[in-house]
Amino acid sequence: MEYTDIALKLMEEEKWFEAQEVLKEAAEKEPCCETYNNMGVFYIDNGIQFKNSDTKEAREKGYNYLKMAYNCDINYKNLIALAEYNYHYGSTQEACKLYKKASEIKCDHRTYNNLACGCYRLGGYVKACMYFDKALKIADKNIDDIKISYCYSFLKCREDYSEILESISDDKWTVLDRFILYYFLGDKGKAYSMAERVIAEWEFGMPVLAMLYECIEENNIAEISKFDSEVLSLVDSRKKRERIINEYEYTPVMLWQCKYIGCIKH
């Protein structure tokens, strides 16, 4: 078995320290894009592991390994790893450049989806729609997740996304997502019909609470015992509620993929 296979097998068995030692040995004995990248991904995701089970964060150290890998060779998985680091911890603009570069090497729905998420975060909603559309055309799974993100991008562009909305089945689309989309579509009746389930089944932030309140006020839902008085006071004013709702930002779903070079399972 090669270093990557051994390390991934150890990780599956949750033997983190042992996996780290295998990856370190690989980076020392076979310095190349693969070994540097895999060491970087491990450090970012798992930190520095010690024999006594202590862990120390190693995000920056991991990112340096990813850059060392990039300097060895331009590789699809390394570009994805660098992009996702930037998306979550660095520059979204840089993440988009790297996703774009990765998409030129390999046509993959996850790359287009993540590029779309980056454009959405930067406020480029038309570009986001374009890349979500590309992702949908080649996706063989996660289609409903991509469609939901696509809908929100259309919403920002003030376009009609009713066809996409109708094509997503209720059993795959969460009640919370449907509630929010119907609310913003202006169909408060459909949103109201889901409000009690949202209250019962989901944890949610202040914007959703404000939307729920509006539906409750207009339709006389009495069941608000889930909310304590301190939280209620924050949305007690209609003006405050309107401001909270107007500032609401949906975050598109990121479709994760294995970033270890040499892995054949993912």
Solvent accessible surface area in square Angstrom, and as a share of the most:
residue,aa,sasa,rsa
1,M,160,0.71
2,E,124,0.56
3,Y,52,0.20
4,T,6,0.04
5,D,52,0.27
6,I,61,0.31
7,A,1,0.00
8,L,29,0.14
9,K,102,0.43
10,L,31,0.15
11,M,21,0.09
12,E,106,0.48
13,E,79,0.35
14,E,124,0.56
15,K,93,0.39
16,W,89,0.31
17,F,54,0.23
18,E,81,0.36
19,A,0,0.00
20,Q,4,0.02
21,E,64,0.29
22,V,25,0.14
23,L,3,0.02
24,K,71,0.30
25,E,69,0.31
26,A,2,0.01
27,A,9,0.07
28,E,130,0.58
29,K,134,0.57
30,E,92,0.41
31,P,80,0.50
32,C,53,0.32
33,C,12,0.07
34,E,51,0.23
35,T,10,0.06
36,Y,35,0.13
37,N,0,0.00
38,N,2,0.01
39,M,1,0.00
40,G,0,0.00
41,V,3,0.02
42,F,0,0.00
43,Y,9,0.03
44,I,30,0.15
45,D,83,0.43
46,N,34,0.18
47,G,6,0.06
48,I,37,0.19
49,Q,20,0.09
50,F,87,0.36
51,K,170,0.72
52,N,108,0.55
53,S,97,0.63
54,D,80,0.42
55,T,80,0.46
56,K,124,0.53
57,E,125,0.56
58,A,6,0.05
59,R,82,0.30
60,E,132,0.59
61,K,93,0.39
62,G,0,0.00
63,Y,43,0.16
64,N,68,0.35
65,Y,46,0.18
66,L,1,0.00
67,K,87,0.37
68,M,78,0.35
69,A,0,0.00
70,Y,65,0.25
71,N,125,0.64
72,C,68,0.41
73,D,76,0.40
74,I,87,0.44
75,N,40,0.20
76,Y,22,0.08
77,K,38,0.16
78,N,0,0.00
79,L,0,0.00
80,I,2,0.01
81,A,3,0.02
82,L,8,0.04
83,A,0,0.00
84,E,6,0.02
85,Y,29,0.11
86,N,10,0.05
87,Y,7,0.03
88,H,76,0.34
89,Y,102,0.39
90,G,53,0.51
91,S,50,0.32
92,T,17,0.10
93,Q,115,0.51
94,E,66,0.30
95,A,0,0.00
96,C,16,0.09
97,K,130,0.55
98,L,16,0.08
99,Y,0,0.00
100,K,84,0.36
101,K,73,0.31
102,A,0,0.00
103,S,13,0.08
104,E,124,0.56
105,I,89,0.45
106,K,93,0.39
107,C,88,0.53
108,D,15,0.08
109,H,14,0.06
110,R,42,0.15
111,T,0,0.00
112,Y,26,0.10
113,N,1,0.00
114,N,0,0.00
115,L,4,0.02
116,A,0,0.00
117,C,0,0.00
118,G,0,0.00
119,C,11,0.07
120,Y,6,0.02
121,R,120,0.44
122,L,96,0.48
123,G,38,0.36
124,G,28,0.27
125,Y,53,0.20
126,V,115,0.66
127,K,121,0.51
128,A,0,0.00
129,C,13,0.08
130,M,90,0.40
131,Y,17,0.07
132,F,0,0.00
133,D,42,0.22
134,K,87,0.37
135,A,0,0.00
136,L,34,0.17
137,K,154,0.65
138,I,75,0.38
139,A,15,0.11
140,D,118,0.61
141,K,120,0.51
142,N,61,0.31
143,I,65,0.33
144,D,27,0.14
145,D,50,0.26
146,I,0,0.00
147,K,41,0.17
148,I,6,0.03
149,S,0,0.00
150,Y,20,0.08
151,C,0,0.00
152,Y,3,0.01
153,S,0,0.00
154,F,40,0.17
155,L,43,0.21
156,K,67,0.28
157,C,33,0.20
158,R,218,0.80
159,E,97,0.44
160,D,118,0.61
161,Y,8,0.03
162,S,42,0.27
163,E,145,0.65
164,I,28,0.14
165,L,19,0.10
166,E,144,0.65
167,S,64,0.42
168,I,7,0.04
169,S,49,0.32
170,D,93,0.48
171,D,125,0.65
172,K,136,0.58
173,W,5,0.02
174,T,53,0.31
175,V,4,0.02
176,L,27,0.13
177,D,25,0.13
178,R,17,0.06
179,F,0,0.00
180,I,8,0.04
181,L,0,0.00
182,Y,31,0.12
183,Y,16,0.06
184,F,66,0.27
185,L,81,0.40
186,G,50,0.49
187,D,55,0.28
188,K,53,0.23
189,G,46,0.45
190,K,101,0.43
191,A,0,0.00
192,Y,78,0.30
193,S,81,0.52
194,M,24,0.10
195,A,0,0.00
196,E,99,0.44
197,R,118,0.43
198,V,0,0.00
199,I,6,0.03
200,A,83,0.64
201,E,98,0.44
202,W,83,0.29
203,E,146,0.66
204,F,48,0.20
205,G,44,0.43
206,M,57,0.25
207,P,33,0.21
208,V,8,0.05
209,L,5,0.03
210,A,0,0.00
211,M,0,0.00
212,L,0,0.00
213,Y,25,0.10
214,E,23,0.10
215,C,0,0.00
216,I,17,0.09
217,E,86,0.39
218,E,100,0.45
219,N,47,0.24
220,N,135,0.69
221,I,14,0.07
222,A,95,0.74
223,E,85,0.38
224,I,53,0.27
225,S,96,0.62
226,K,86,0.37
227,F,18,0.08
228,D,84,0.43
229,S,90,0.58
230,E,133,0.60
231,V,47,0.27
232,L,45,0.23
233,S,62,0.40
234,L,88,0.44
235,V,0,0.00
236,D,109,0.57
237,S,42,0.27
238,R,121,0.44
239,K,166,0.70
240,K,90,0.38
241,R,9,0.03
242,E,84,0.38
243,R,128,0.47
244,I,24,0.12
245,I,12,0.06
246,N,123,0.63
247,E,111,0.50
248,Y,37,0.14
249,E,105,0.47
250,Y,22,0.09
251,T,94,0.55
252,P,6,0.04
253,V,56,0.32
254,M,23,0.10
255,L,9,0.05
256,W,141,0.49
257,Q,18,0.08
258,C,25,0.15
259,K,28,0.12
260,Y,19,0.07
261,I,19,0.10
262,G,40,0.38
263,C,13,0.08
264,I,165,0.84
265,K,144,0.61
266,H,123,0.55
